[in-house]
Amino acid sequence: MTGREVLSNKQFQGLLATLAVMLGLFLWAIFFDPHYRFSIGLYVPLHTAMHVFSMVVACLVFAVGWNTHDPHRSASITLLACGFLGVALVDFGHTLSYKGMPDLVTAASPQKAINFSFVSRALAALALLALAFTSPRPIVTKQSRYGYLFATLILVILVYWVVLFRPDLLPATYVAGEGLTPFKVIVEYVLAGLHALAAGGFWTRLQQRYATQTAYLFAASLAMVLSQALLSVYFDPYDIHNALSHAFRVVGYVMIYRGIFISEIREPYEIAERLQTELRQTAMRLREMSARTQNDVEQERKRIAQSLHDEMGQNLTALRLDADWIQRHATDNAEILEALERIQRSIDESATAIRRIVADLRPRILDDLGIAAAASSLIQDVVTRTGLVIRFEKDGEFEDLPELAQTALYRMLQESLTNVARHAQASTVHVCLARDHSAVCLRVRDDGIGFDADAKARTGSFGLLGLTERAAQLGGSLTVRSAKTQGTTIELRLPAKLQADAPPL
C-alpha cells in the first residue's frame, strides 16, 4: 500500500457513523439479550444472501489485489488477495452447510458449518494481520506470487477434505440444546484478538500517514472484532446474535474492498492524473520560458542588426568616401590606383555581407514595411541564392498585426524555405500568405521528394517541432502534409486577433 490519498472529512464521518451504529447494535444485543430466533425458512435465505454477497466481495478483493499486481508494490497485497480467495472458496462450503441447504457430500449441520466458518474467518484475520504488520517489500519473482496462490488452493482442498471426510479429527463446537462449547468460544476470542491486533497495526499506520485505505482497513478490523465477539455468545444458529455477526462481517468485507480498491485501482489513476497535471504545468512553464528566450533572442538580433546597420554601415560609407577621394587625387600613381580598386571591392563586398547578415538577423523591412514586404524580400533572396522558382501570393491586409505575430510569421517562413532548400530537392515552391476575419494563414507547398510519417517519427524534426511550438505559443496550429515523391505542404494558422496574454516571442 502506498497510502498517498488523505482521508476526507466526509469519509471520516461516514466511517465513524457506521462504526457507531454497529457498536450500538452490538451493545443492544449483548446487554439487552434479545432472545429473538429467526425461523429456518427466513434465516436460511437471509444467511445465504449475506454469504453470497461476502463471497462476491472476497472475490473482488482477490481480483483487485491479484490483477493490479505491480512488482514494486508490497507483497502483502498479494498475500491479502490470496487469503480472500481462500475465504471465498471456504465460505462456499460454509453456506451449503446450514440446515435447509442442499447436502454438500455430507448432511448439513451446525458443526459442519462452524468448521468451515472457523477456517474462513481465520484466513481473513491472518490476511489482514499480514497486511497490517508486514514490511512493504516487493515481490521480485513471478514464482513467489504463484507460490502464494498454490499454497492457498492446497489449504482449501485440505480443509474440504477434513471437514467433509474426517470430521472426527475436529473438536466439537456446538451441542444442540446446550449451545457453544468452550473450544468454540475460545477460538472466537482468539479470532477477535487477531482482528483487534490488526486494527492496532492499521491504527499505528494511521498515526504515521492519515491515508484513506488504511482508515477503511482499520474500520474493517474493528467491525470484524464486533462480529467475532457476537459469535462467541449466540445460543442458537438462527438467533439475532448470529445474524448480526454475519451482517457485521458483510460490512467489514465491504470496507476491506473499499480500502483495497482505493489503494490498488483508484489511487494509481489519481497519481497518473496528478502527474499529468504536473506535466501540463511543466510544459506550460517550459513554453513560457521558450517564448521569453525567443523574445530575448529576437531583441538581441534586432539590437545587433541595428548596430551593424548604423555603425558598420557608417564606417564602410566613410571608408568608401575616403577611397574615392584618394582615387581622385592620386591619378598619376598606378600602384596606388590598383590598391584602391582592391580596397573598394573589399568595402563593397563587406557592405553586401553586412546587409545579408542584417537581413538574416532582423530585416529592417520587417519593422518598416511589415510582414508582406519582408516575406517578398526574403523570397527574392532565397530565389537568388538557390535558383528555386517561388511563387508568392498575398491575400488580405497585415499592417495591423502585432509585432510578435509578424515576427513569428517571418521566422516560420524563413525556417520553411530553409528546409525546402536543404532537404526537399524541389524545383518549385508556392507560398501563400492570407488573412480573413478569423485567422492568418501561411502556406508553403513544394514539389520535392516529401517524406512519410514513420520516417519523420524515427529521425525526429526539431525544425518542425520549433514551428509547432511557435504556433502554439500564439494560440495557433501547424499542419504538415507530406508523402514520398509528392511534395510537402506546411500550413500555419494563427488567430486573426491574438489574445492579450499571448507570450512575447
Secondary structure, DSSP 8 states (H G I E B T S, - for coil): ----SB--HHHHHHHHHHHHHHHHHHHHHHHS----B--HHHHHHHHHHHHHHHHHHHHHHHHHHHHT--TTSBHHHHHHHHHHHHHHHHHHHHHTTSTTS--SSS---HHHHHHHHHHHHHHHHHHHHHHHHS---B---HHHHHHHHHHHHHHHHHHHHHHHH-GGGS---EETTTEE-HHHHHHHHHHHHHHHHHHHHHHHHHHH--BHHHHHHHHHHHHHHHHHHHHTT-SSTTBHHHHHHHHHHHHHHHHHHHHHHIIIIIHHHHHHHHHHHHHHHHHHHHHHHHHHHHHHHHHHHHHHHHHIIIIIHHHHHHHHHHHHHHHHH-TT-HHHHHHHHHHHHHHHHHHHHHHHHHHHH--HHHHHH-HHHHHHHHHHHHHHHH--EEEEEEES--TTS-HHHHHHHHHHHHHHHHHIIIII--SEEEEEEEE-SSEEEEEEEE-S----HHHHHHH--HHHHHHHHHHHHTT-EEEEEE-TTS-EEEEEEEESS--TT----
